[in-house]
Amino acid sequence: MRIVADCHEPAAIINRLRATKSVDGSAVEVEAGALDVGDYLIGPGAAVERKAGGDFVASLLDGRFAAQAAKLRATYDTVVWIIEGNPYDGHVSLEPTVITGAISHLAIVEGATVLRTQTPQETADLLLSLAKRLQDGRTDLALRPNKPADPRLLAEYIVSGLPGIGRRKARALLRHFGSVRAVFAANAAEIAAIRGFGRKSAEAIRTALDTAYPEEPN
């Protein structure tokens, strides 16, 4: 069994993962690397985002939450959020209803699975349990998810890489314009006219598509 962990994750979790035996008695292979999104890859197309309770709340305040949730949904087929510790215990001043709303947003809007643990050790044990059920003896994990072979899924994959676009909005764009090429050719007014898209979102998409690729510094 193999798990890829972001190199910034706590040593207590990574060490526990490495110290645990797989079902067949072999050691769990844990590779630490710099992940673009997510904290752990636990199976093909499956990622876990781990947040300590205080960091979960802080991500709501500093704006990281929405961007991370959207990027995870756009990148992986299966997304699990693990909230470690209690996000309601007053790390910072935030109404409990806002925290609850964020958790429900993950489950309903983002389609993620949200799980709770109390300690890093519980988190490690949960990661192992999830990985066992997902991998089924497979070790073909990569630091980036493989691009889908199916043309329809590949089109969604490409369009969902645009700013603020997850899989649901990618499908809306593709249904409206008919192809990836047509989506990329649409102007801001045409995108903003689609239900669920506004001027700000449309302009962000056009900026991403039209900005010249900068030269590397010498």
C-alpha positions in Angstrom: 0.0 0.0 0.0 1.3 3.5 -0.9 0.3 6.9 0.3 1.7 10.2 -0.9 1.8 12.9 1.8 2.5 16.6 1.4 5.9 17.4 2.8 4.5 20.0 5.1 2.2 17.6 7.0 3.0 16.8 10.6 5.8 14.3 11.3 3.6 12.5 13.9 1.1 11.5 11.2 3.7 10.5 8.6 5.7 8.5 11.1 2.6 6.6 12.3 1.7 5.8 8.7 5.2 4.4 8.0 5.2 2.4 11.2 1.9 0.6 10.4 1.9 -2.7 8.4 -0.3 -3.3 5.4 -2.8 -6.1 5.4 -0.2 -8.5 3.9 2.3 -7.6 6.5 4.4 -5.3 4.4 5.3 -1.8 5.4 3.2 1.1 4.2 5.1 3.1 1.6 4.8 6.8 2.4 6.2 9.2 -0.1 6.6 12.9 1.0 6.4 15.4 -1.8 5.1 18.9 -2.6 1.5 18.4 -3.6 -0.2 21.2 -5.7 -3.5 20.6 -3.9 -4.6 18.3 -1.1 -2.5 16.9 1.8 -2.6 13.1 1.1 -3.1 11.0 -2.0 -4.7 7.7 -0.8 -5.8 6.0 -4.0 -6.1 6.6 -7.7 -7.9 9.9 -8.2 -8.5 10.3 -4.4 -7.2 13.0 -2.1 -7.5 14.1 1.5 -7.4 17.6 2.8 -6.5 17.6 6.5 -7.3 20.7 8.6 -6.7 21.1 12.3 -9.8 22.7 13.9 -8.2 26.1 14.2 -6.8 26.1 10.7 -10.2 25.2 9.3 -11.7 28.3 10.9 -8.7 30.4 9.9 -9.1 29.3 6.2 -12.7 30.6 6.3 -11.4 34.0 7.5 -8.5 34.5 5.1 -10.3 33.2 2.0 -8.3 30.0 1.5 -11.3 27.7 2.1 -13.3 28.4 -1.1 -10.3 28.3 -3.4 -9.0 25.0 -1.9 -12.4 23.4 -2.0 -13.0 24.3 -5.6 -9.5 23.2 -6.7 -9.8 19.9 -5.0 -13.1 19.2 -6.6 -11.7 20.1 -10.0 -8.6 18.0 -9.6 -9.8 14.7 -8.0 -12.7 12.4 -8.4 -12.8 11.5 -4.7 -12.2 14.2 -2.1 -12.2 13.7 1.7 -11.8 16.5 4.2 -10.6 15.5 7.7 -11.2 18.1 10.4 -8.8 17.2 13.2 -9.9 18.6 16.6 -12.8 20.9 17.4 -13.4 23.8 15.0 -16.0 25.2 17.4 -13.9 25.7 20.5 -13.1 29.3 20.0 -9.7 29.4 18.2 -10.9 32.7 16.7 -14.1 34.6 16.9 -16.4 33.2 14.3 -20.1 32.3 14.6 -20.7 28.6 14.9 -23.3 28.8 12.1 -20.6 30.0 9.7 -18.5 26.9 10.6 -21.5 24.6 10.2 -22.3 26.2 6.9 -18.8 25.6 5.6 -19.0 22.0 6.5 -22.4 21.6 4.8 -21.0 23.4 1.8 -18.3 20.8 1.4 -20.8 17.9 1.6 -23.6 19.3 -0.5 -22.0 21.8 -3.0 -18.5 20.3 -3.4 -19.6 16.7 -3.1 -16.8 15.9 -0.6 -16.8 13.5 2.3 -16.2 15.3 5.6 -14.8 13.3 8.6 -13.8 14.3 12.1 -10.9 13.1 14.2 -9.5 14.2 17.6 -5.8 13.6 17.3 -3.0 13.2 14.7 -2.9 9.5 15.6 -6.6 9.1 14.9 -6.1 10.9 11.6 -3.3 8.6 10.6 -5.4 5.5 11.4 -8.3 6.9 9.4 -6.0 7.6 6.4 -4.8 4.1 6.5 -8.3 2.7 6.6 -9.4 4.9 3.7 -6.3 3.9 1.6 -6.8 0.2 2.2 -10.4 0.4 0.8 -9.4 2.5 -2.2 -6.2 0.9 -3.4 -7.0 -2.8 -3.3 -3.3 -3.6 -3.8 -2.7 -0.9 -6.4 0.4 1.2 -6.2 0.0 3.4 -9.2 -0.2 6.7 -7.3 1.4 9.8 -8.8 1.9 13.3 -7.4 -0.6 14.6 -10.0 -3.9 12.8 -11.1 -3.9 11.2 -14.5 -5.8 13.0 -17.2 -8.9 11.0 -18.1 -8.9 9.2 -21.4 -12.7 9.6 -22.0 -13.1 12.7 -24.3 -16.1 14.0 -22.3 -14.2 13.8 -19.0 -11.1 15.2 -20.5 -13.0 18.2 -21.7 -14.4 18.7 -18.1 -10.9 18.3 -16.7 -9.5 21.0 -19.0 -12.2 23.5 -18.5 -12.3 23.0 -14.7 -8.7 24.2 -14.6 -10.0 27.8 -15.2 -10.2 30.1 -12.1 -13.3 29.5 -10.0 -14.5 26.6 -12.2 -15.2 23.2 -10.7 -16.7 20.2 -12.4 -20.3 21.5 -12.2 -19.5 24.8 -13.8 -17.2 23.2 -16.4 -20.2 21.1 -17.5 -22.4 24.2 -17.7 -19.8 25.9 -19.9 -19.4 22.9 -22.2 -23.1 22.3 -22.5 -23.6 26.0 -23.4 -20.7 26.4 -25.9 -20.4 22.9 -27.1 -16.6 22.3 -27.0 -13.4 23.3 -25.1 -12.3 25.4 -28.1 -15.6 27.3 -28.0 -15.4 27.9 -24.3 -11.9 29.3 -24.6 -13.1 31.6 -27.5 -16.1 33.0 -25.7 -15.9 36.6 -24.5 -16.6 37.8 -21.0 -20.2 39.0 -21.9 -21.1 35.6 -23.4 -19.8 33.8 -20.3 -21.5 36.2 -17.9 -24.8 35.6 -19.6 -24.9 32.0 -18.5 -26.9 31.3 -15.4 -24.6 31.0 -12.3 -21.8 33.1 -13.9 -21.3 36.8 -13.2 -19.2 39.5 -14.7 -16.4 39.1 -12.2 -16.2 35.3 -12.8 -16.3 35.8 -16.6 -13.5 38.5 -16.4 -11.3 36.2 -14.3 -11.7 33.4 -16.9 -10.8 35.8 -19.8 -7.8 37.2 -17.9 -6.5 33.7 -17.3 -6.9 32.8 -21.0 -5.6 36.1 -22.4 -2.6 36.9 -20.1 0.7 36.4 -21.9 2.9 33.7 -20.5 5.8 35.6 -18.7 9.4 34.9 -19.5 11.4 33.1 -16.9 13.7 35.5 -14.9 17.4 35.3 -15.8 
